[in-house]
Amino acid sequence: MKLLLIASLFLSTNLLFSQPIKPLQKPIIKTILPAANQLSEYLPMLKGKRVGIFANHTATIGSTHLVDTLQKLGIKITKAFGPEHGFRGTADAGEKVDNYIDKTTGIPVISLYGKKRKP
């Protein structure tokens, strides 16, 4: 009898304090977009302005460099500033990169990994 009372007390306590089972939800997956891919956010601010770009070879929209895309959209890019591997990523690690004119766009590129280390 004592065992039956303890067992029923144990089962009733478990039933009283148990929580209902919640159905599994699919995880919410949000895509994080780099700033370069959010043209609608910043393109209106660039229209009619002279623009300088600080970027490296990873600043792309799809497989096209940000500067190439902006130029095609009519944005006047006057200078580009490039870090260690150069603006288009063609320099080796640690290699000194001088200022140059970008062959694709004709834009002057100021190297920040040569004599100057800031714009």
N, C-alpha and C positions, 0 to 999 in steps of 0.2 A: 504494500500500500504506500509506504513511504517513497519507494522508488517511482511509482506511478505519479505521485504528487510532484516530485522533483522534475521528472521528465515533462509533465504537462506545464509546469511553471517555466521551464527552460524554453519549450516550444512557443508558448504564448509570448514570452519576452522577446524572442526573435521575431515573431510576427508583428508585434507592436512597434518595434524600433527599426524594422527593415524599411528600406526605401524602394519605391517602385523602379523597375528596370526601365531605363530610358532607351529609346531606339538609337542605334548608331547613326550619326550624321556624317555626311560626306564632308571632308575638310574643305574649308574655303581657301581656294588658291587664288592669290592676287598676283598679277604680273607686275613686276617692278620695271618701269621704263627709265632708261637713262635720260638725262635732261636733253641731250641732243635729239632724241626721238620724240620730244614733246613740242614740235614746231608750232602748233596752234597757240601755245602759251607765250612764246617769246617772239615769234616772227613779226607781229604787228609793231612791237617796240623797236625793231631794227629797220623797218621801212624808212627810207629817206635819210638814214644816218650813215656816217663813216664808221666802220666796225673793225676792231682789232680782235683777233682770236688767239687765245692761249690754249693750245691743244697739242696732243700727240697723235700717233697713228691709230689709237683706239677710239678716237672721236668720230664714230661713223653712224650713219643712218642706213641700216641694212648693210650693204657692202660698199657704200659710197661715203667718202670722207665728208665730214660736216661742212668744210669750206667749199667743196665742189657743189654740194647740194644748195648751200646758201647762195652761191654765185649764180647757179641756174635759176634760182627764184628771184634774182634781181637785187640781192643785197650787195652793197658796195663794201667789200672787204679791202681795207687799205694796208694792213700788216698782219702777219701771223708771228706768234712767239712760240718757239719750240724748245722742249726740255731735252733731257739727256740723249735719247736716241734720234733726235731730230723730229721735225714736224711730221714727216711721212714715215718715220720709223726705219730709215735706211742706214743709220749709223750704228756701229757696234757699241757695246757697253763700255763706258769710259773714254770713248773716242772724242777728241775735241771737234766740235762742230762750229764752223764759222758761219757768219751771216751769208745768206744767198737769196737768189730769186727762185721761187718755186717754178719748175718747168711746166707743170700742168696748168697753173692759173696765172703766172706772171706776178704773183704777189711777193713783196719782199718778206723774207723770213728772218727774224732776229733770233739768233741762237742764245739760249739761256744756259748753255753748257760750254761756252767759249770764254772770252774775256769778260763779258757781262753776265751776271747771274740774276739780274732782275730787270724788268721792263723799264 
